[in-house]
Every structure is written in C-alpha cells, then in structure tokens.
Amino acid sequence: MSEHMILDRRIAPARWSLYAGLPSDWTASDDTAIPMQDWLRLADAGERLAGVGLIVEGDDDISPLRAHLDHLPVIALHFPRFADGRCYSHARRLRAHWGYQGRLLAFGDVLRDQLLYMSRCGIDAFYMAPGSDLSASLRAFSLYTEHYQYTE
C-alpha cells in the first residue's frame, strides 16, 4: 500500500493499516481495520474495539453493521478489480440510507476514473491502485459539473 492516500479530495499520509486476515498476535489499536466477520465476532465477545474499523467485501451482507455504525471510525470497502462495483451499493446504503458518519475508504483496484462516482456514493477516502498518480487523480473530482443521476 502507498504511503499516501486521497482523503477529503486532498493528498494525505496513509492513515489506516488494513488486515486481510486477523493475525494470531493481533491487538486492537487505532487506525486499523480488520475483516468484518472478525470485527463482529470480537465485538460480540465483548472485545474493546474503539478506534478499530472493519473491511467489507462486495459479497458481504452488511446488515449486521447497522447496529454498530456509531462505533466504527472507518469502513474500508474492498474493490478487488475495476469491474466489481458491489461496494458502490454498500457505500450508498451506509451513507445515504443508514446515515453512517465515519470514513468510507475505498481500496484495491481503485482508479482515477472511479473517484467521482465513488465520492457521489459517499466514499471520502481512497487508497489508489499501485502506480497511480495521486495529483492527476485529484483532477477526476472536477471533470464533470452536471450528472444524469439525481441526488437526494
């Protein structure tokens, strides 16, 4: 992962460490995100998870998250390949329908062509695909001034 990210439409130092699997020696710490099923299991077991976010895959059922949204600082949405748009729906549901106020972080195969559309779904933080030019990617936010889709 890069040392930098796009956060609130600006280049910023990378903030979150993302764990694809929960290491056996893992201890809860701020600015980390772990797989959703691990987070839910630990929360149900009474583990203190303040400052710990979670990772959502496109095929995850996110309905169990609704009860925990006030306790999640970041939800990292994994885009494994450019053509997989399932996390757009997750982002829209979390932000617009359930009122999630924390960070929505896109990571994986995130390309500059997607940034404007991801932001319109509520995503406000981006770990770009390796080799991406972050400065050039910022221009994607201002490419269009009018959209066919309505906003609420």
C-alpha positions in Angstrom: 0.0 0.0 0.0 1.2 3.5 -0.8 2.5 5.9 1.9 -0.2 8.4 0.7 -3.9 8.4 0.0 -6.6 10.8 -1.1 -8.6 12.0 1.9 -11.4 14.6 1.5 -10.2 15.4 -2.0 -6.6 16.1 -0.9 -3.4 14.1 -0.8 -2.6 13.0 2.8 -0.4 10.5 4.5 -1.8 7.0 4.5 -3.7 6.6 7.8 -5.2 3.1 8.2 -3.5 -0.3 8.3 -5.7 -2.9 6.7 -5.5 -6.5 7.7 -6.8 -9.1 5.2 -6.8 -11.7 7.9 -6.6 -11.3 11.7 -3.0 -12.2 12.8 -2.8 -14.5 15.8 -0.9 -11.9 17.8 -3.3 -9.0 16.8 -4.3 -6.5 19.5 -6.8 -3.7 19.0 -5.2 -0.4 18.0 -6.4 2.8 16.5 -6.3 3.4 12.8 -6.5 -0.3 11.8 -9.3 -2.2 10.0 -9.9 -5.9 10.2 -12.3 -8.2 8.2 -15.9 -7.6 9.0 -16.6 -11.1 10.3 -13.7 -10.9 12.7 -14.8 -7.4 13.9 -18.3 -8.7 14.6 -17.1 -11.8 16.3 -14.8 -9.8 18.6 -17.5 -7.2 19.3 -19.9 -9.9 20.2 -17.3 -11.4 22.6 -17.0 -8.0 24.4 -13.6 -7.0 23.0 -12.8 -3.3 23.2 -12.6 -2.2 19.6 -12.7 1.6 19.9 -10.7 3.1 17.0 -10.8 -0.2 15.1 -12.5 -0.2 11.7 -13.6 -3.0 9.5 -13.1 -4.3 5.9 -16.2 -5.0 3.8 -16.1 -7.2 0.7 -18.5 -6.9 -2.2 -20.3 -10.1 -1.3 -20.7 -9.4 2.4 -24.1 -8.9 3.9 -23.7 -5.6 5.7 -27.0 -5.6 7.6 -25.3 -6.7 10.9 -23.3 -3.5 10.8 -26.3 -1.2 11.2 -26.3 -1.7 14.9 -22.6 -0.8 15.2 -22.3 2.2 12.9 -21.8 4.7 15.8 -18.8 2.7 16.9 -16.9 2.4 13.6 -14.4 5.1 12.7 -13.7 3.7 9.3 -15.3 1.1 7.0 -12.9 0.0 4.3 -14.6 -1.1 1.1 -12.6 -3.6 -1.0 -12.7 -3.2 -4.8 -10.7 -6.3 -5.9 -11.0 -5.3 -9.6 -12.1 -2.3 -11.6 -15.3 -4.1 -12.9 -16.6 -5.1 -9.4 -19.0 -2.4 -8.3 -20.8 -4.1 -5.5 -19.2 -1.9 -2.9 -20.7 1.2 -4.5 -24.1 -0.2 -3.3 -22.6 -0.8 0.2 -21.3 2.8 0.3 -24.6 4.2 -0.8 -26.6 2.2 1.8 -24.2 3.0 4.6 -24.0 6.7 3.9 -27.4 7.8 2.4 -29.8 5.2 3.9 -28.3 4.4 7.3 -26.6 7.7 8.0 -23.1 6.5 8.6 -20.9 9.5 9.6 -17.4 7.8 9.8 -14.9 7.4 7.0 -15.7 5.2 4.0 -12.3 4.1 2.5 -12.1 2.5 -1.0 -9.1 0.3 -1.6 -7.9 -2.3 -4.1 -8.1 -1.7 -7.8 -9.2 1.9 -7.3 -8.5 4.0 -10.4 -8.9 7.7 -11.1 -11.9 7.1 -13.4 -13.9 5.8 -10.5 -13.2 8.6 -7.9 -16.0 11.0 -8.8 -18.6 8.2 -8.9 -17.3 6.7 -5.6 -17.5 10.1 -3.9 -21.1 10.5 -5.1 -21.9 7.3 -3.3 -20.3 8.7 -0.1 -16.8 7.4 -0.2 -14.4 10.1 1.1 -11.1 8.3 1.4 -9.1 6.4 -1.2 -6.1 4.1 -1.3 -5.4 4.2 -5.0 -4.2 1.2 -7.1 -0.4 0.8 -7.2 1.3 3.2 -9.6 -1.5 5.7 -9.6 -0.5 9.4 -9.9 -2.4 11.0 -6.9 -2.1 14.5 -8.2 -3.5 13.6 -11.5 -6.2 11.5 -9.8 -7.4 14.6 -7.9 -8.5 16.2 -11.2 -11.1 13.5 -11.5 -13.3 15.2 -8.9 -13.8 18.2 -11.1 -14.2 16.6 -14.5 -18.0 17.0 -14.7 -20.2 19.7 -13.3 -23.5 18.1 -14.3 -24.7 14.5 -13.7 -27.5 12.4 -15.1 -28.2 10.7 -11.8 -30.2 12.6 -9.2 -29.0 13.2 -5.7 -31.1 13.3 -2.6 
